[in-house]
């Protein structure tokens, strides 16, 4: 994702872009190889930080704290949450089979007995 896709570029220093999203929100985006490190500011206060990793054309993984969100063609296709040793799939969407939307019982994740079930 190019910084221009977020909003209007105010300034750029090497691989760091300052982008005006709207009248009150600004993003600072640092591009390193296939990663974008984003800091989101509202009225000058840091609100949120995340990392976008580009894995294929039109596919990227956004990591916010202990959660991973996978997007394909600007649509969310899966959500994972990190446990002490790995990531657990919470949500998965298969565009080829609309009946195949999977969720995971979050109580099972907390007890470390993750078992997917269909909605």
C-alpha positions as CSV (number, residue, x, y, z in Angstrom):
1,X,0.0,0.0,0.0
2,X,1.4,3.3,-1.0
3,X,1.3,6.2,1.4
4,X,-0.7,8.2,-1.2
5,X,-3.5,5.7,-0.7
6,X,-3.9,6.9,2.9
7,X,-4.4,10.6,2.2
8,X,-2.6,13.7,1.2
9,X,1.2,13.6,1.6
10,X,2.3,16.6,3.6
11,X,6.0,15.8,3.7
12,X,8.5,13.1,3.0
13,X,12.0,12.3,4.4
14,X,13.7,9.4,2.7
15,X,11.4,6.4,3.5
16,X,9.2,8.3,6.0
17,X,5.9,10.0,4.9
18,X,3.7,12.3,6.8
19,X,0.1,12.0,5.5
20,X,-2.9,14.1,6.3
21,X,-5.9,11.7,6.5
22,X,-8.6,14.4,7.3
23,X,-8.7,17.7,9.2
24,X,-7.8,16.1,12.6
25,X,-5.9,12.9,11.7
26,X,-2.3,12.4,10.5
27,X,-0.4,9.2,9.8
28,X,3.4,8.9,9.8
29,X,4.4,6.0,7.6
30,X,7.8,4.5,7.5
31,X,8.5,2.1,4.5
32,X,11.1,-0.6,4.9
33,X,11.2,-3.2,2.2
34,X,7.8,-5.0,2.2
35,X,6.7,-3.4,5.5
36,X,4.9,-0.2,6.4
37,X,5.2,1.0,10.0
38,X,2.3,3.3,10.7
39,X,1.7,5.7,13.6
40,X,-1.8,7.2,13.7
41,X,-2.3,10.6,15.4
42,X,-5.5,12.4,16.3
43,X,-5.3,16.1,17.2
44,X,-1.5,15.6,17.7
45,X,-1.9,12.6,20.1
46,X,-0.6,9.2,19.2
47,X,-3.7,6.9,19.1
48,X,-2.5,3.7,17.5
49,X,0.5,2.0,15.8
50,X,0.5,-0.9,13.4
51,X,2.6,-2.7,10.8
52,X,1.4,-3.7,7.3
53,X,3.4,-6.5,5.6
54,X,2.9,-7.1,1.9
55,X,2.8,-10.8,1.1
56,X,1.5,-10.8,-2.5
57,X,-0.1,-8.5,-5.0
58,X,-3.2,-7.0,-3.4
59,X,-2.6,-9.1,-0.2
60,X,-1.2,-7.7,3.1
61,X,-1.2,-8.6,6.8
62,X,-1.9,-5.8,9.3
63,X,-0.5,-6.5,12.8
64,X,-1.9,-4.4,15.7
65,X,-0.6,-5.4,19.1
66,X,-1.3,-9.2,19.4
67,X,-3.7,-9.4,16.5
68,X,-3.2,-10.1,12.8
69,X,-5.6,-9.1,10.1
70,X,-5.1,-10.4,6.5
71,X,-6.6,-8.4,3.7
72,X,-7.0,-9.4,0.0
73,X,-8.2,-6.9,-2.5
74,X,-9.0,-4.5,0.4
75,X,-11.3,-7.1,2.1
76,X,-10.7,-8.7,5.4
77,X,-10.2,-12.5,4.9
78,X,-8.9,-13.6,8.2
79,X,-8.2,-12.6,11.8
80,X,-5.7,-14.2,14.2
81,X,-4.8,-13.6,17.8
82,X,-1.4,-14.4,19.2
83,X,-1.1,-16.7,22.2
84,X,2.2,-17.3,24.0
85,X,3.5,-19.7,21.3
86,X,1.5,-19.1,18.1
87,X,-1.4,-17.4,16.4
88,X,-4.9,-18.8,16.6
89,X,-7.3,-18.2,13.7
90,X,-10.4,-16.3,14.9
91,X,-12.1,-15.6,11.6
92,X,-11.6,-16.9,8.0
93,X,-13.5,-16.0,4.9
94,X,-13.4,-18.0,1.7
95,X,-14.8,-16.0,-1.2
96,X,-15.1,-19.1,-3.4
97,X,-17.4,-20.8,-0.9
98,X,-19.7,-18.3,0.9
99,X,-20.9,-21.1,3.3
100,X,-17.3,-21.5,4.5
101,X,-17.0,-18.7,7.0
102,X,-15.1,-20.1,10.1
103,X,-14.9,-18.7,13.6
104,X,-13.1,-20.0,16.6
105,X,-14.6,-20.3,20.1
106,X,-12.6,-17.7,22.0
107,X,-13.1,-19.6,25.3
108,X,-11.2,-22.5,23.8
109,X,-8.4,-20.2,22.9
110,X,-8.2,-18.9,26.4
111,X,-8.0,-22.5,27.7
112,X,-5.5,-23.3,24.9
113,X,-7.9,-25.9,23.3
114,X,-8.7,-24.1,20.1
115,X,-11.4,-25.8,18.1
116,X,-12.8,-24.1,14.9
117,X,-16.5,-24.3,14.2
118,X,-18.6,-23.0,11.3
119,X,-21.1,-20.2,11.6
